[in-house]
Amino acid sequence: MLSTVFQEDSISVEPRINDRIRVPEVRLVGAEGEQIGIVAIGEALRLAQEADLDLVEVAPDARPPVCKLMDYGKFKYESAQKAREARRNQVLTVIKEMKLRPKIDAHDYETKKGHVVRFLKAGDKVKVTIMFRGREQSRPELGFRLLQRLSADVAELGFVESAPKQDGRNMIMVLGPHKKKAEAKVEMQAAKAERAAARAADEAEERAERTAHNAGHAVAQKKERGRSENLDPEIEA
């Protein structure tokens, strides 16, 4: 039983290439994508060898199987590069969570709302939870009104994706961003670059002012030394 599992796990998912292709004939595609047609496997291997390329089975379930002439090592490298780039650019949907009490004070509410605004600007969803305790559980309308107030306050940045609903001692609402994560990411990067450019410009202006100030000070000192050296000693006496 163990040997069977090992054999199944060790099955290669890579395409068959060259002499590993065990069929009498194949439908052959050239290196530039041109259709060569159905040829015997021996002829296909000969053409691959003459072109210093590999014969790669790209559609094994076709009848006959479809094979293509290509540099398989280069193909694997480029595929890995593309997959790596796709993973780097992949945007994951993140759900942030914000918890509030139904009788939250004004200052805490503004703080919590600020976090929700920041999450929505970043393109993230926000799960807002109202936590009821003790007698508060008999006043669910307090939580409902608070969630309505919050959704109205952030309406420019997000929308109610999941309406408020009671979940045990809690009431939950989900807010979704108007902007997609990728769009928000691009905007944040652009804003960051703009701030960096403005900061660099300010620093360059400060350096220029310091340089000009130092240069002016040096000129003034030189003139003062010149006047001192040109004074008549007898007049000084």
C-alpha positions as semicolon CSV with decimal commas, in nm:
position;residue;x (nm);y (nm);z (nm)
1;M;0,000;0,000;0,000
2;L;0,282;0,240;0,087
3;S;0,462;0,165;-0,237
4;T;0,146;0,249;-0,433
5;V;0,113;0,587;-0,261
6;F;0,478;0,662;-0,330
7;Q;0,440;0,583;-0,699
8;E;0,133;0,806;-0,733
9;D;0,306;1,096;-0,554
10;S;0,616;1,059;-0,769
11;I;0,430;1,096;-1,099
12;S;0,582;1,387;-1,290
13;V;0,354;1,672;-1,394
14;E;0,606;1,799;-1,648
15;P;0,536;1,735;-2,017
16;R;0,704;1,447;-2,192
17;I;0,994;1,552;-2,415
18;N;1,205;1,392;-2,687
19;D;1,242;1,012;-2,658
20;R;1,003;1,003;-2,360
21;I;0,718;1,057;-2,609
22;R;0,604;0,700;-2,683
23;V;0,348;0,734;-2,963
24;P;0,377;0,637;-3,330
25;E;0,290;0,982;-3,468
26;V;0,228;1,338;-3,352
27;R;0,076;1,660;-3,481
28;L;0,383;1,881;-3,503
29;V;0,402;2,255;-3,448
30;G;0,717;2,443;-3,546
31;A;0,927;2,670;-3,327
32;E;0,752;2,981;-3,465
33;G;0,405;2,833;-3,419
34;E;0,367;2,715;-3,777
35;Q;0,165;2,399;-3,838
36;I;0,384;2,123;-3,985
37;G;0,116;1,855;-3,970
38;I;0,098;1,491;-3,865
39;V;0,436;1,320;-3,882
40;A;0,590;1,000;-3,749
41;I;0,758;1,033;-3,412
42;G;1,094;0,944;-3,567
43;E;1,062;1,228;-3,819
44;A;0,959;1,472;-3,546
45;L;1,263;1,378;-3,337
46;R;1,489;1,417;-3,641
47;L;1,354;1,767;-3,711
48;A;1,406;1,862;-3,347
49;Q;1,765;1,736;-3,354
50;E;1,844;1,920;-3,678
51;A;1,709;2,246;-3,533
52;D;1,898;2,187;-3,204
53;L;1,564;2,203;-3,020
54;D;1,350;1,977;-2,802
55;L;1,034;1,796;-2,902
56;V;0,779;1,880;-2,631
57;E;0,435;1,720;-2,592
58;V;0,200;2,015;-2,531
59;A;-0,139;1,843;-2,575
60;P;-0,107;1,477;-2,472
61;D;-0,485;1,411;-2,478
62;A;-0,525;1,511;-2,843
63;R;-0,540;1,241;-3,110
64;P;-0,267;1,231;-3,219
65;P;-0,085;1,421;-2,941
66;V;0,033;1,771;-3,028
67;C;0,405;1,835;-2,997
68;K;0,606;2,152;-3,048
69;L;0,966;2,224;-3,132
70;M;1,119;2,450;-2,866
71;D;1,415;2,512;-2,637
72;Y;1,263;2,343;-2,334
73;G;1,522;2,472;-2,086
74;K;1,460;2,831;-2,195
75;F;1,084;2,769;-2,188
76;K;1,098;2,642;-1,827
77;Y;1,309;2,939;-1,717
78;E;1,077;3,195;-1,877
79;S;0,770;3,020;-1,732
80;A;0,923;3,031;-1,384
81;Q;1,003;3,401;-1,427
82;K;0,645;3,477;-1,535
83;A;0,502;3,279;-1,242
84;R;0,729;3,464;-0,999
85;E;0,624;3,800;-1,143
86;A;0,257;3,701;-1,124
87;R;0,295;3,609;-0,757
88;R;0,473;3,938;-0,690
89;N;0,191;4,135;-0,849
90;Q;-0,086;3,926;-0,698
91;V;-0,328;4,132;-0,493
92;L;-0,483;3,955;-0,196
93;T;-0,818;4,059;-0,057
94;V;-0,768;4,149;0,307
95;I;-1,050;4,180;0,560
96;K;-0,965;4,411;0,847
97;E;-1,170;4,408;1,166
98;M;-1,284;4,698;1,383
99;K;-1,465;4,645;1,715
100;L;-1,687;4,906;1,879
101;R;-1,910;4,928;2,183
102;P;-2,270;5,053;2,136
103;K;-2,212;5,340;2,383
104;I;-1,876;5,449;2,245
105;D;-1,775;5,807;2,325
106;A;-1,714;6,070;2,055
107;H;-1,334;6,064;2,074
108;D;-1,308;5,686;2,051
109;Y;-1,559;5,684;1,765
110;E;-1,348;5,930;1,564
111;T;-1,038;5,720;1,629
112;K;-1,208;5,400;1,518
113;K;-1,357;5,572;1,215
114;G;-1,010;5,695;1,121
115;H;-0,885;5,337;1,112
116;V;-1,180;5,231;0,894
117;V;-1,109;5,519;0,656
118;R;-0,743;5,413;0,631
119;F;-0,839;5,052;0,560
120;L;-1,087;5,148;0,287
121;K;-0,837;5,384;0,125
122;A;-0,594;5,092;0,108
123;G;-0,858;4,888;-0,077
124;D;-0,931;4,653;0,212
125;K;-1,267;4,529;0,334
126;V;-1,362;4,607;0,692
127;K;-1,563;4,385;0,925
128;V;-1,721;4,611;1,187
129;T;-1,834;4,437;1,505
130;I;-2,054;4,594;1,772
131;M;-2,000;4,412;2,103
132;F;-2,295;4,407;2,344
133;R;-2,252;4,337;2,714
134;G;-2,503;4,280;2,990
135;R;-2,818;4,490;2,951
136;E;-2,689;4,631;2,622
137;Q;-2,806;4,308;2,458
138;S;-3,167;4,423;2,503
139;R;-3,093;4,739;2,297
140;P;-2,979;4,609;1,956
141;E;-3,108;4,930;1,795
142;L;-2,814;5,116;1,951
143;G;-2,568;4,902;1,757
144;F;-2,775;4,924;1,440
145;R;-2,782;5,305;1,455
146;L;-2,408;5,317;1,521
147;L;-2,335;5,101;1,218
148;Q;-2,564;5,315;1,004
149;R;-2,381;5,627;1,123
150;L;-2,042;5,476;1,043
151;S;-2,145;5,359;0,695
152;A;-2,279;5,709;0,621
153;D;-1,957;5,873;0,746
154;V;-1,737;5,663;0,513
155;A;-1,978;5,646;0,218
156;E;-1,731;5,825;-0,011
157;L;-1,474;5,550;0,040
158;G;-1,684;5,237;0,086
159;F;-2,023;5,072;0,072
160;V;-2,215;4,826;0,286
161;E;-2,128;4,487;0,142
162;S;-2,302;4,291;0,417
163;A;-2,588;4,460;0,605
164;P;-2,585;4,466;0,987
165;K;-2,695;4,136;1,139
166;Q;-2,706;3,994;1,489
167;D;-2,451;3,723;1,568
168;G;-2,492;3,610;1,927
169;R;-2,383;3,897;2,150
170;N;-2,241;4,087;1,856
171;M;-2,376;4,275;1,556
172;I;-2,168;4,257;1,240
173;M;-2,149;4,465;0,922
174;V;-1,899;4,437;0,637
175;L;-1,784;4,743;0,441
176;G;-1,628;4,709;0,098
177;P;-1,400;4,969;-0,067
178;H;-1,514;5,154;-0,379
179;K;-1,163;5,119;-0,523
180;K;-1,005;4,786;-0,597
181;K;-0,697;4,684;-0,404
182;A;-0,474;4,721;-0,709
183;E;-0,602;5,073;-0,783
184;A;-0,560;5,177;-0,420
185;K;-0,207;5,034;-0,419
186;V;-0,112;5,231;-0,729
187;E;-0,255;5,552;-0,581
188;M;-0,074;5,498;-0,252
189;Q;0,254;5,437;-0,433
190;A;0,202;5,750;-0,643
191;A;0,125;5,957;-0,332
192;K;0,432;5,814;-0,160
193;A;0,651;5,900;-0,460
194;E;0,504;6,251;-0,470
195;R;0,580;6,304;-0,100
196;A;0,934;6,175;-0,150
197;A;0,987;6,411;-0,445
198;A;0,853;6,708;-0,246
199;R;1,078;6,617;0,047
200;A;1,381;6,588;-0,183
201;A;1,298;6,927;-0,340
202;D;1,273;7,088;0,005
203;E;1,606;6,937;0,110
204;A;1,771;7,055;-0,213
205;E;1,636;7,408;-0,155
206;E;1,768;7,407;0,202
207;R;2,111;7,291;0,084
208;A;2,116;7,565;-0,181
209;E;2,025;7,829;0,080
210;R;2,297;7,705;0,316
211;T;2,552;7,706;0,035
212;A;2,457;8,060;-0,067
213;H;2,468;8,174;0,294
214;N;2,809;8,016;0,353
215;A;2,941;8,163;0,029
216;G;2,820;8,511;0,124
217;H;2,971;8,476;0,469
218;A;3,305;8,370;0,318
219;V;3,307;8,671;0,081
220;A;3,232;8,907;0,370
221;Q;3,517;8,761;0,576
222;K;3,757;8,794;0,282
223;K;3,664;9,161;0,235
224;E;3,713;9,225;0,607
225;R;4,058;9,065;0,598
226;G;4,145;9,277;0,292
227;R;4,050;9,600;0,466
228;S;4,256;9,505;0,771
229;E;4,565;9,429;0,562
230;N;4,542;9,759;0,366
231;L;4,526;9,984;0,675
232;D;4,827;10,225;0,710
233;P;5,024;10,133;1,026
234;E;5,116;10,498;1,094
235;I;4,751;10,599;1,087
236;E;4,673;10,316;1,322
237;A;4,945;10,436;1,557
